[in-house]
Amino acid sequence: MHAILDQLDPAIAVLLIEHDMDIAFAFAERVTVLHQGRVLTEGQKDEVSTNADVQQIYLGMSAAE
């Protein structure tokens, strides 16, 4: 999948629905995370990946990690 996504023109917008966060963070510049049908957070991938709620709910990390 990475090869196909990497070949796309960066000027076009792509809606990627992906549950594998490694793939989502590798490809996306901006990320919107939904939880139970509502926006949990959105922003640059670095901001989203360090969000405590995202880490707990989707990345399986606790606050202590």
C-alpha positions as CSV (number, residue, x, y, z in Angstrom):
1,M,0.0,0.0,0.0
2,H,2.9,2.4,0.8
3,A,4.1,2.2,-2.8
4,I,0.8,3.2,-4.2
5,L,0.3,6.1,-1.8
6,D,3.9,7.3,-2.3
7,Q,3.2,7.6,-6.1
8,L,0.3,10.0,-5.7
9,D,0.7,13.7,-6.5
10,P,1.2,15.5,-3.1
11,A,-1.0,18.3,-4.5
12,I,-4.2,16.2,-4.3
13,A,-6.2,15.5,-1.2
14,V,-6.6,11.9,-0.1
15,L,-9.1,10.6,2.5
16,L,-7.5,7.6,4.0
17,I,-9.5,5.5,6.5
18,E,-7.0,3.3,8.3
19,H,-6.9,1.5,11.6
20,D,-3.2,0.7,11.4
21,M,-1.8,3.9,13.0
22,D,1.7,3.2,11.7
23,I,0.5,3.4,8.1
24,A,-1.7,6.5,8.9
25,F,1.2,8.4,10.5
26,A,3.7,7.4,7.8
27,F,1.5,8.7,5.0
28,A,-0.5,11.6,6.5
29,E,0.5,15.2,7.2
30,R,-2.7,16.0,9.0
31,V,-4.7,13.5,11.0
32,T,-8.3,13.5,12.3
33,V,-9.0,10.9,14.9
34,L,-12.6,9.8,15.5
35,H,-13.7,8.0,18.6
36,Q,-17.3,6.6,18.9
37,G,-18.4,8.8,15.9
38,R,-17.0,12.1,17.2
39,V,-13.8,13.9,16.5
40,L,-11.4,13.2,19.3
41,T,-8.6,15.4,18.0
42,E,-7.1,16.6,14.8
43,G,-3.9,18.3,13.7
44,Q,-0.4,17.6,12.4
45,K,0.6,14.0,12.8
46,D,3.2,14.8,15.5
47,E,0.6,16.6,17.6
48,V,-1.9,13.8,17.2
49,S,0.5,11.0,18.0
50,T,1.5,12.6,21.3
51,N,-2.1,13.3,22.4
52,A,-2.7,11.4,25.6
53,D,-6.2,10.2,24.6
54,V,-5.0,8.9,21.2
55,Q,-2.1,7.2,22.9
56,Q,-4.4,5.5,25.4
57,I,-7.3,4.6,23.1
58,Y,-5.5,3.8,19.8
59,L,-1.9,3.2,20.5
60,G,-2.3,1.1,23.7
61,M,-0.1,3.3,25.8
62,S,-0.8,4.4,29.3
63,A,0.1,7.9,30.7
64,A,3.2,6.3,32.4
65,E,4.7,5.1,29.1
